């Protein structure tokens, strides 16, 4: 019974079976724009995002590591994709960089934001604009989008 339910769940979400070198068993993933992106490729994209963002903020590795309360060596492993970020470290980096966590997720997995790279980029651009809006404008926009969606009411937050 669980197999059929799982099969239905996978099909409904467009998940495909794939394998990863670090996993003994197959796993199910959502394909990217050009097929399934490996977890290593996502780690590398996140590492590149970290290095690029750090440079844009005018910080060297040692300065950022100090803000994180870790050594430059440990932080360097994140930028070289030798160590994986846990969620709390990702949130901490977002606090320091002044970013929303969605920015890092987009860097690693843009396919989660749209069916094409242009749709995903447009959604991310919209999220960035909304994140900089005045609170009153956000409330007005939420009401407008809720009305346009046909739902009529503002959906509950998760």
Phi, psi and omega per residue, in radians:
X1 nan -0.773 -3.127
X2 -1.089 -0.613 3.133
X3 -1.066 -0.774 3.138
X4 -1.173 -0.717 3.123
X5 -1.115 -0.743 3.118
X6 -1.128 -0.705 3.117
X7 -1.067 -0.765 3.112
X8 -1.115 -0.748 3.132
X9 -1.074 -0.838 -3.141
X10 -1.052 -0.784 -3.118
X11 -1.113 -0.746 -3.119
X12 -1.108 -0.490 -3.106
X13 -1.789 0.027 3.103
X14 1.206 0.523 -3.139
X15 -1.435 2.468 3.118
X16 -2.123 2.627 3.123
X17 -1.297 2.387 3.109
X18 -2.582 3.089 3.098
X19 -2.323 2.754 3.110
X20 -2.364 2.504 -3.102
X21 -0.993 -0.561 -3.090
X22 -1.496 -0.022 -3.098
X23 -2.038 2.342 3.114
X24 -1.345 -0.591 -3.071
X25 -1.799 2.761 3.076
X26 -1.158 2.729 3.056
X27 -2.326 2.897 -3.031
X28 -2.009 2.263 -3.044
X29 -2.350 2.774 3.026
X30 -1.570 2.190 3.138
X31 -1.113 2.582 3.043
X32 -1.474 -2.837 -3.091
X33 -1.212 -0.456 3.138
X34 -2.217 0.762 -3.113
X35 1.723 -3.000 -3.097
X36 -1.342 2.215 3.097
X37 -1.534 2.278 -3.125
X38 -1.186 2.747 3.094
X39 -1.099 -0.606 3.081
X40 -1.099 -0.709 3.115
X41 -1.134 -0.666 3.096
X42 -1.161 -0.706 3.078
X43 -1.052 -0.732 -3.141
X44 -1.154 -0.707 3.109
X45 -1.097 -0.711 3.115
X46 -1.157 -0.716 3.109
X47 -1.075 -0.756 3.104
X48 -1.110 -0.692 3.102
X49 -1.079 -0.768 3.132
X50 -1.056 -0.846 -3.112
X51 -1.098 -0.784 -3.137
X52 -1.106 -0.783 -3.127
X53 -1.148 -0.728 3.117
X54 -1.030 -0.794 3.133
X55 -1.119 -0.739 3.123
X56 -1.065 -0.555 -3.136
X57 -1.453 -0.043 3.092
X58 1.321 0.471 -3.136
X59 -1.924 2.516 2.952
X60 -1.625 3.026 -3.073
X61 -1.052 -0.718 -3.109
X62 -1.133 -0.710 3.127
X63 -1.117 -0.783 3.138
X64 -1.153 -0.727 3.126
X65 -1.025 -0.718 3.120
X66 -1.065 -0.748 3.120
X67 -1.120 -0.523 3.130
X68 -1.476 -0.212 -3.119
X69 1.337 0.469 3.120
X70 -2.278 3.001 3.127
X71 -1.399 2.782 3.070
X72 -1.071 -0.595 3.109
X73 -1.095 -0.800 -3.130
X74 -1.123 -0.796 3.131
X75 -1.096 -0.699 3.134
X76 -0.982 -0.560 3.110
X77 -1.111 -0.552 3.082
X78 -1.185 -0.764 -3.117
X79 -1.244 -0.411 3.094
X80 -1.641 0.056 3.133
X81 1.073 0.570 3.097
X82 -1.628 -0.454 3.088
X83 -2.148 2.545 3.138
X84 -1.637 2.440 3.084
X85 -1.319 2.389 2.943
X86 -1.584 2.949 -3.037
X87 -1.102 -0.712 -3.120
X88 -1.151 -0.632 3.085
X89 -1.184 -0.684 3.098
X90 -1.064 -0.780 3.119
X91 -1.099 -0.740 3.127
X92 -1.066 -0.771 3.089
X93 -1.054 -0.704 3.114
X94 -1.104 -0.682 3.085
X95 -1.053 -0.806 -3.101
X96 -1.198 -0.752 -3.127
X97 -1.355 -0.297 -3.074
X98 1.291 0.657 -3.126
X99 -2.055 2.781 2.972
X100 -1.502 2.512 3.132
X101 -0.949 -0.467 -3.136
X102 -1.042 -0.510 3.108
X103 -1.074 -0.765 -3.138
X104 -1.241 -0.679 3.121
X105 -1.108 -0.739 3.103
X106 -1.066 -0.719 3.136
X107 -1.043 -0.645 -3.098
X108 -1.517 -0.539 -3.007
X109 -2.525 1.142 -3.119
X110 -1.077 -0.392 3.141
X111 -1.118 -0.254 3.094
X112 -1.364 -0.127 -3.035
X113 -1.884 -0.027 3.122
X114 3.053 2.955 -3.110
X115 -1.443 -0.241 3.087
X116 -2.402 2.851 -3.134
X117 -1.128 -0.605 3.129
X118 -1.229 -0.683 3.085
X119 -1.105 -0.759 3.127
X120 -1.086 -0.759 3.134
X121 -1.115 -0.691 3.113
X122 -1.129 -0.738 3.118
X123 -1.100 -0.725 -3.132
X124 -1.171 -0.706 3.104
X125 -1.065 -0.726 3.110
X126 -1.107 -0.749 3.123
X127 -1.079 -0.685 3.120
X128 -1.119 -0.751 3.119
X129 -1.100 -0.794 -3.137
X130 -1.083 -0.661 -3.104
X131 -1.139 -0.335 -3.133
X132 -1.751 0.024 -3.105
X133 -1.327 2.705 3.031
X134 -1.143 2.592 -3.139
X135 -0.952 -0.683 -3.136
X136 -1.146 -0.670 3.137
X137 -1.180 -0.631 3.115
X138 -1.110 -0.768 3.130
X139 -1.073 -0.746 3.122
X140 -1.139 -0.766 3.133
X141 -1.105 -0.711 3.116
X142 -1.063 -0.754 3.103
X143 -1.098 -0.767 -3.131
X144 -1.113 -0.835 -3.121
X145 -1.138 -0.680 3.095
X146 -1.063 -0.745 3.123
X147 -1.161 -0.774 3.141
X148 -1.128 -0.534 -3.125
X149 -1.246 -0.260 -3.115
X150 1.536 -0.049 -3.135
X151 -1.365 -0.504 3.068
X152 1.371 -0.552 3.095
X153 -2.078 2.737 3.130
X154 -1.326 2.163 -3.116
X155 -1.133 2.620 3.072
X156 -1.133 2.600 3.037
X157 -1.416 2.618 -3.108
X158 -1.108 nan nan
